[in-house]
Amino acid sequence: MSDYNGFGGGDDNDDDTYEEVSLDDLLFGNQPDSHALDLMFDAIEAGRDSPAWSEFGDYLWDFYSIDLNSEWDWVDFREWYDSQ
């Protein structure tokens, strides 16, 4: 995730700084990214090696600088998902 602190125009004013967003916050927080959720559900249904999974990862990287492969434990998730 990016640690860029100059989002507010290059000054050091803490009121204008970019706050980091975790994958959990992004998907399951108070104001989830609905597009990311749609991509996530499509990716889960299609599987880890699918174009849908790549699209989900690309979206997270492009908009949030989140590396899906390092943040998402597919094996643990799949075990939990299949047990539901």
C-alpha positions as MATLAB code, in Angstrom:
seq = 'MSDYNGFGGGDDNDDDTYEEVSLDDLLFGNQPDSHALDLMFDAIEAGRDSPAWSEFGDYLWDFYSIDLNSEWDWVDFREWYDSQ';
ca = [
       0.000    0.000    0.000;
       1.210    3.460   -0.739;
       2.449    5.627    2.096;
       2.146    8.868    0.122;
       1.743   11.766    2.555;
       1.450   14.725    0.188;
      -2.017   14.102   -1.206;
      -3.287   17.501   -0.119;
      -1.118   19.498   -2.523;
       2.388   18.972   -1.266;
       2.140   20.679    2.125;
       2.512   18.962    5.477;
      -1.038   19.695    6.636;
      -2.320   16.472    8.210;
      -5.936   17.410    7.390;
      -5.311   16.818    3.678;
      -3.288   13.609    3.772;
      -4.252   10.363    2.114;
      -5.172    7.605    4.542;
      -4.241    4.030    3.759;
      -7.071    1.595    3.178;
      -6.770   -2.074    4.015;
      -8.335   -4.754    1.858;
     -10.740   -5.609    4.700;
     -11.831   -1.980    5.052;
     -12.236   -1.643    1.309;
     -14.429   -4.720    0.972;
     -16.142   -5.018    4.349;
     -15.824   -1.633    6.069;
     -18.491    1.001    6.724;
     -18.313    2.308    3.147;
     -17.182   -0.578    0.960;
     -16.223   -0.083   -2.666;
     -19.206   -1.676   -4.419;
     -17.299   -2.120   -7.679;
     -14.513   -3.939   -5.843;
     -17.119   -6.179   -4.199;
     -18.661   -7.009   -7.572;
     -15.218   -7.832   -8.952;
     -14.428   -9.924   -5.872;
     -17.573  -12.052   -6.176;
     -16.969  -12.584   -9.897;
     -13.358  -13.544   -9.167;
     -14.335  -15.981   -6.417;
     -16.812  -17.738   -8.682;
     -14.368  -17.883  -11.596;
     -11.354  -19.024   -9.577;
      -7.858  -17.838   -8.827;
      -6.411  -18.400  -12.296;
      -9.229  -16.641  -14.143;
      -9.322  -13.342  -16.006;
     -11.858  -12.181  -13.396;
      -9.265  -12.687  -10.650;
      -6.724  -10.704  -12.657;
      -9.244   -7.914  -13.216;
      -9.964   -7.772   -9.475;
      -6.242   -7.611   -8.704;
      -5.622   -4.953  -11.340;
      -8.440   -2.806   -9.981;
      -7.118   -3.022   -6.414;
      -3.617   -2.119   -7.559;
      -4.633    0.712   -9.893;
      -6.977    2.465   -7.463;
      -5.635    1.518   -4.018;
      -2.083    0.209   -4.547;
      -3.127   -3.045   -2.880;
      -1.330   -6.171   -4.088;
      -4.077   -8.781   -4.076;
      -1.694  -11.729   -4.183;
       0.130  -10.615   -1.051;
      -3.016   -9.576    0.851;
      -5.371  -12.450    0.004;
      -4.751  -15.986    1.264;
      -6.629  -17.899   -1.427;
      -6.166  -21.344    0.166;
      -7.566  -20.293    3.555;
     -10.385  -18.378    1.928;
     -11.330  -21.253   -0.346;
     -11.414  -23.673    2.594;
     -13.696  -21.335    4.507;
     -15.875  -20.590    1.454;
     -16.324  -24.250    0.566;
     -17.314  -25.111    4.144;
     -20.222  -22.628    4.125;
];
